[in-house]
């Protein structure tokens, strides 16, 4: 039986934490930043976790990661 392949786009965008949660980058902070407020841009800093309703999709995209 061949190994299941990981989606190459997903392995570049997500990291699996030791507890089994998935870390992702924040969207809406790459360009057109002049019209966004400083408060809005400040809250977009850092990484956030993937919501539990999307964890089924994450386990399909990242097989063998312990999700």
Order of alpha helices (4+ residues) and beta strands (2+ residues): alpha-beta-beta-alpha-beta-alpha
